[in-house]
Amino acid sequence: MAVLAAAVTAAASLALLPATTPQAQANDATAVTITPNPATRGEAFEGWGTSLVWFANATAGYSPELREELYQKVFGEDGLNLNIARYNVGGGNASDVANYLNDGSAVEGWWKPVAEAQPGQPASNLYNPDGTVDKTQANKLAFLNAWNPDDPASYDPDADKNQRWWVERLAADQQITHWEAFSNSPPWFMTKSGYVSGQVNTAKGENLLPEAEAKFAAYMRNAVELLEKGSGITVDTIDPFNEPNSGYWGTDINAATGKPPTTYTQKQEGALIYPAAQDRVTKLLAAELKKGTTDAVISAMDETDPSKFMTNWNGYSQEAKDAVAQLNVHTYGTNDRRRVRDLAGSTDKPLWMSEVGGFWTGNPALGDSTSGWDRSNITNGLGIAGRMVNDLRELDPNAWVFWQPVEDTYKQEKADKGWGSIYIDFDCNYEGREGFSNRRINDGASLEQAKCKVLTNQKYNTTRNFTHYIRPGDFLIQNDNAKTASALRADGNGATLVHFNDTPTAEKVTIDLSRFGSIAPGAKVTPVVTTKSPLDDIEKNALVKGAPVAVDTAAKSATLDVPAASVVTFLVDGVSGVSDDAAPVQDGHSYHLSGEASGKYLTGRSNGSASIEEMGTDAAGVAPQMWTFNAVSTEDEFANGRRWVLTNKDGRVLTGNGGVLNGSQSGAASLSTLTLEQAKATPSAQWIVTTENGKQWSVVNAGAAIALQVSGNQTAAGTSVALASSTGATATALASPHQAWAFTDIADLKLLGVSPVELSTPVGTPPVLPATVTPVYEAGPGKQLAVTWAPVDPSSWQKAGKVTVYGSGVDPYGQTFEAVLTVTVGSYIATDPVSVTVGTGSSVASIQALAPASVPGQIADGPARNPLAVTWDWSTVSASSLQAPGTVTVPGTADGLPATLTIIVVDRVPVANICKDDPTTTATASYTEGSYIAKNTCDANASTRWSNWVSGGRAGDSLSYAFSRDYTVSSVTVTSAEKAAASLKLQYQDASGTWKDTSAGTITGLSISSPTTVRFDPVTTRGIRVSFVTTASYTKVAEVAITGSRLAEAGNADLGRLLVNQASVVGFDPATTDYRVLSTSATPAVVGYPLDTNAKVTVQHSTVENPTAVITVTAPDGTTKVYRVTVSTGKDACKSDGWKTSPSPVFTNQGQCVSSFAAGK
């Protein structure tokens, strides 16, 4: 296991929630949508497991009743129901070393102790015969030299009876589907320190003696074979290491005695073994396994986190890499999960998350105490649920294994911690005190208080939401919710989703099942809910099955209520298959690949490199942007790890290098002249399309195990495309946008036509015809296409009416089209309303500067609008009218027509960190080192950074932040990490997009010890840039907090103008919402223009069956207002003053109206 500090760090990172009651009202529920994608199926999930280690070693001698209760909690059908077990091959200290390790953690080794020295066979002692310390450790080295790993007499076949009781009970029940053996430390005589807990702390470092490496490999093989023979199991995998490069392991030495203090403060066996030694041991163990009787294969290397795992792996020789059959990684640290995931895909080896543990301190906002030990704290259960979800999503493992779910009650309680999910004291079998905790009795507890018992906590409850319902043989699939894990059932019918809600607000969760190919009648979703249970009935609210909810087969979804602070398993029945649009690519199809961040297209260059470019405008331009996906294997078309060869239109193949091929996190992409068959046999010419959310796709090179990425995270056309380690954001389940690619199937680019074009022009003025039109493909609108218009008789523009112009062209794929343009020729008859939104306290002068200089002008009954110069009458606007939220109307005149400007006054909202608080902010950098992306400076996490490091240093770089709205910015706080820049300068973007310096000037004295806050005269902008000077060096930046204010969202949802067939509705008033109009058509075109030009208008048009059109105005703050226009037709509608409601033509009396209808006008 990892040291406790690793898990404490994870616990500390859990954000506290706002104080509120745990159960939110249903009407306050947060809307959540989860879309599982069955086209992301991986290999069959092997299941859930645990290491046996300490708890098995400590409890095997307990009473049968106590031991059985514990067994059922861990492996029983109603318990965790685990099916994988990791057996710890103990190292074992020398016979004369007093035990100093924690209860349960001194696992017995398999070497045979020697009590008395014999000729040629030293005793198994570390110290001198008189008990004093021999600094040369001569006896240790003598014992090592004499010990023969191939001699059966060197082993004790009856060793480790405690762990083996559990092994044999599990074997008898046939509970375990995969046995793994692993080592925390070599035996004492193979170590440098002489102790199995690591090097002495004053000289921390590797603890495996180089001369003992071969014997250690033989020891591991022989111990496993003795275990198999003696306990009747078959070991599947052997890992000779445990967190070998973590830096954790060391042995404390009492200065007075020269020995470890027997205070039981040292936790466990552990040994640092660095990559070069790991490489040698792996090869030695592979050779040993070839000559032994076990069929076990090597797994490696159980490193403490994915980053260190990759460091180790990159230090292995190819021979050692080939010898490893399974990849094992822990997630005490979580950076670089995606790198290990990609490595597993590249090597085609199973990947296990083989160990994690920890605890999460209680959150009062969820009804918890702040104690770490409080077993009723739901935060602990939510914390482990979050870790499980994130591991399953980002790592995509074949199995997920607990460190050990059973922990020592006494130790956890006294330390105020909550490791594990099941508890029992680890000292219940001391002679004369069997069944009672020896430490508690020593502390003065009564026998009743010291009586050993099995306890559980909320982690026990929430983890069963996973282990009970995602079962071995199921297939993990991806979904688009960061708090949900999902799987297909083993038989392909049905799915399981496990979702956690770690907030104090209930959720209304919609499960979108549209990616499945079939939804059967009667399909349903059954929730299994775990919420906080009281301490006196700790499992009361666990796994409570709710009423099934029917799937709406038309909407292909089901909606369920999820309580606050809960973990819910959704059991989906009646779904199967894969929809046509679920998989991103199909074998043999050709695609355009567009970058998410840039919107530009992957393009093969003639020089063999690749870049992003704008979409080509003709056949020659799009040809290098067309990529055919050729499956390397035709089996399992929806496998998440399926490999593809990408061929360009000219037949060249896209290849990659770097990454694990040379131990780096970057590489190059290039085009090769390999044939398709050659490429299918060349990993560097193969690509894996991967995802962690089922909707956003990255393209990973199978040889290099790194992803296709736009160089430097840039977005400009012409930027080269290279390779870099996969990155993303755990909180959003999104990959880096610079590594995300959208696929447009060329087969879907069947041209249906082009969108019609409407123009208007005054009589006597020829219009300027557009040079391009919008194509409409089967897949939707496409990029603008050049069009050639037929000549128009100039006299057409000299009289009012409609002029039709015809055009034609050809798209880049050789498809011809015809276009139609309609021009309304006439006089201006009206203007549409305009608005400006300002903050309270704005001056009249500032609003005058913001006011539009033109308004949309309408010609006759044409739908097109032209800008008309306007003059505003500011005499009605006073400073006092701008002091509070509201509206002010400004009249104007444009071409002799009335115009209306609405000033919308809103509050100003302070924003402490714009980039963090506004998810639409885009962070970019002029240069980026690998996965240290600019977005890391916006996540409020000081452990993630942006960096511009290169080996030779850089003169300087910049971070730019683009906003989707105006902000008034007054300060920026930069938190430097590892290396501060020499200086920085702050700039903002003006309205024209030009970068200008703020009033702050150049800032020096930056430090990594404290953030640097730079204040300046407020600027209103949509962009801030921080430029760093790093002369021949680099900088890392953890956070950039941009502080300022924005205008509150306006709530005005009034219409300013309502038209039917482009004629104003008679008597329209924004306050009146219902109208009746007379029309010659039952389905006229109804159009509304809002007073607030930032509001959105949607129209549900009338039909013959339903003659009422519904116009909905949605203000920026979400406020809505609905207008209705009921259409009347026929001469009878002229009666009872109905003739007065006709917008066009305008009747002067009823008779005129009746005559018009009678004449069929």
Secondary structure by P-SEA (a helix, b strand, c coil): cccaaaaaaaaaacccccccccccccccbbbbbbbbbccccccccccccccccccccccccccaaaaaaaaaaccccccccccbbbbbbccccccccccccccccbbbbcccccccccccccccccccccccccccaaaaaaaaaacccccccccccccaaaaaaaaaaaaaaccccbbbbbbccccccccccccccccccccccccccccaaaaaaaaaaaaaaaaaaaccccccbbbcccccccccbbbbbccccccccccccccbbbbbbcaaaaaaaaaaaaaaaaaccccbbbbccccccaaaaaaaaaaccaaaaaaccbbbbbcccccaaaaaaaaaaaacbbbbcccccccccccccccccccccccccaaaaaaaaaaaaaaaacccccbbbbccccccaaaaaaaccccccbbbbccccccccccccaaaaaacccccccbbbbbbcaaaaaaaaccccccccbbbbbcccccbbbbcccccccbbbbbbbcccbbbbcccccccccccccccbbbbbcccccccccccccccccccbbbbcccccbbbbbbcccbbbbbbcccccccccccccccccbbbbbbbcccccccccccccbbbbbccccccccccccbbbbbbccccccccccbbbbbbcccbbbbbbbccccccccccccccccccaaaaaaccccbbbbccccccbbbbbccccccccccccccccccbbbbbccbbbbccccccccccbbbbbcccccccccccbbbbbbccccccccccbbbbbcccccccbbbbbbccccccccccbbbbbbbbcccccccccbbbbbbbbbccccbbbbbbccccccccaaaaaaacccccccccccccbbbbbbbbbbcccccccccccbbbbbbbbccccbbbbbbbbbbbbbbbcccccccccbbbbbccccccccccccccccccccccccccccccccbbbbbbcccccccbbbbbbcccccccbbbbbbccccbbbbccccccccccccbbbbbbcccccccbbbbbbbbccccccccbbbbbbccccccccccccbbbcccccccccccccccbbbbccccccbbbbbbccccbbbbbbcccccccbbbbbbbccccbbbbbbbbbbbccccccccccccccccccccaaaaaaaaaacc
